[in-house]
Amino acid sequence: KIEFKEETINYGEVEKGKDDGIRIFEFTNTGDEPLLIRNAKSSCGCTVPEFPKDPVKPGESGIINVTFNSEGREGLQTKTVTLIANTIPNTHVLAIKGNVVKQ
């Protein structure tokens, strides 16, 4: 089992190209077995997830960094990252959203 501190991060309003774009999703393995995240796939090439490659022991926590590149984007944005893990269900969807404004 995996439990996230939050599954959606609203980063509010950011200036196009000014924000570092990194959002951090914190999670805890609430199951009885080591948690293995097998893959993380984003809905857009502008969004890049980084996840732990090693198993996370029961009771331990970890982070998933999601980097969003706002360059070339404008207006309301919602991007998702789908995780595949050894959990039931085996997929989990995380989201970042916000409003990209001109400089």
C-alpha positions as CSV (number, residue, x, y, z in Angstrom):
1,K,0.0,0.0,0.0
2,I,1.1,3.5,-0.7
3,E,-0.3,6.6,1.0
4,F,0.4,10.1,-0.4
5,K,0.5,13.3,1.7
6,E,-1.3,14.8,-1.2
7,E,-2.1,13.5,-4.7
8,T,-2.7,16.9,-6.3
9,I,-0.4,19.9,-6.0
10,N,-1.8,23.3,-7.0
11,Y,1.2,25.5,-7.6
12,G,-1.0,28.6,-8.1
13,E,0.1,31.3,-10.5
14,V,3.6,31.3,-11.9
15,E,5.4,33.4,-14.5
16,K,6.2,31.5,-17.7
17,G,9.8,30.2,-17.5
18,K,10.5,31.7,-14.1
19,D,9.5,28.9,-11.7
20,D,11.9,26.0,-11.1
21,G,8.9,23.8,-11.8
22,I,9.8,21.2,-9.2
23,R,6.9,19.8,-7.1
24,I,7.5,17.1,-4.4
25,F,5.0,14.4,-3.7
26,E,5.7,12.7,-0.3
27,F,4.5,9.2,0.3
28,T,4.7,6.4,2.9
29,N,4.6,2.6,2.4
30,T,1.7,1.7,4.6
31,G,1.8,-2.0,3.5
32,D,3.5,-5.1,4.9
33,E,5.8,-5.6,2.0
34,P,8.6,-3.5,0.4
35,L,7.1,-1.0,-2.1
36,L,8.5,-1.0,-5.6
37,I,7.6,1.7,-8.0
38,R,8.1,0.2,-11.4
39,N,7.5,3.2,-13.6
40,A,6.2,6.8,-13.6
41,K,4.8,8.2,-16.9
42,S,3.8,11.8,-17.4
43,S,0.9,13.1,-19.6
44,C,3.2,15.5,-21.3
45,G,6.9,15.8,-22.3
46,C,7.0,19.1,-20.3
47,T,6.5,17.1,-17.1
48,V,9.3,14.8,-15.9
49,P,8.9,12.5,-12.8
50,E,11.8,11.2,-10.7
51,F,11.0,8.3,-8.4
52,P,12.9,6.0,-6.1
53,K,14.3,3.0,-7.9
54,D,15.0,1.0,-4.8
55,P,12.3,-0.7,-2.7
56,V,10.8,1.4,0.1
57,K,10.5,-0.7,3.3
58,P,7.1,-0.9,5.2
59,G,6.7,2.2,7.3
60,E,9.3,4.2,5.4
61,S,8.7,7.3,3.4
62,G,9.9,8.6,0.1
63,I,9.4,11.4,-2.5
64,I,8.6,11.7,-6.1
65,N,9.9,14.8,-7.8
66,V,7.9,16.2,-10.7
67,T,9.5,18.9,-12.8
68,F,7.2,21.0,-15.0
69,N,8.7,23.2,-17.7
70,S,6.4,26.2,-18.2
71,E,8.4,27.6,-21.1
72,G,6.1,27.7,-24.1
73,R,3.0,27.2,-22.0
74,E,0.4,29.7,-21.0
75,G,-2.9,29.6,-19.1
76,L,-4.4,27.0,-16.8
77,Q,-2.3,23.8,-16.8
78,T,-3.1,20.3,-15.4
79,K,-0.5,17.6,-15.9
80,T,-0.6,14.1,-14.5
81,V,1.9,11.4,-13.6
82,T,0.8,7.8,-13.5
83,L,2.8,5.5,-11.2
84,I,2.9,1.7,-11.6
85,A,3.8,-0.1,-8.4
86,N,3.4,-3.5,-6.7
87,T,0.2,-2.2,-5.0
88,I,-3.5,-2.9,-5.3
89,P,-4.5,-1.2,-7.5
90,N,-1.2,-1.1,-9.3
91,T,-1.7,2.4,-10.7
92,H,-1.8,5.8,-8.9
93,V,-2.3,9.1,-10.6
94,L,-0.7,12.3,-9.2
95,A,-1.5,15.8,-10.6
96,I,0.0,19.2,-10.7
97,K,-2.0,22.2,-11.7
98,G,-1.7,25.9,-11.9
99,N,-1.9,29.0,-14.1
100,V,1.1,30.1,-16.2
101,V,1.1,33.8,-16.9
102,K,3.2,35.9,-19.3
103,Q,6.2,37.8,-17.8
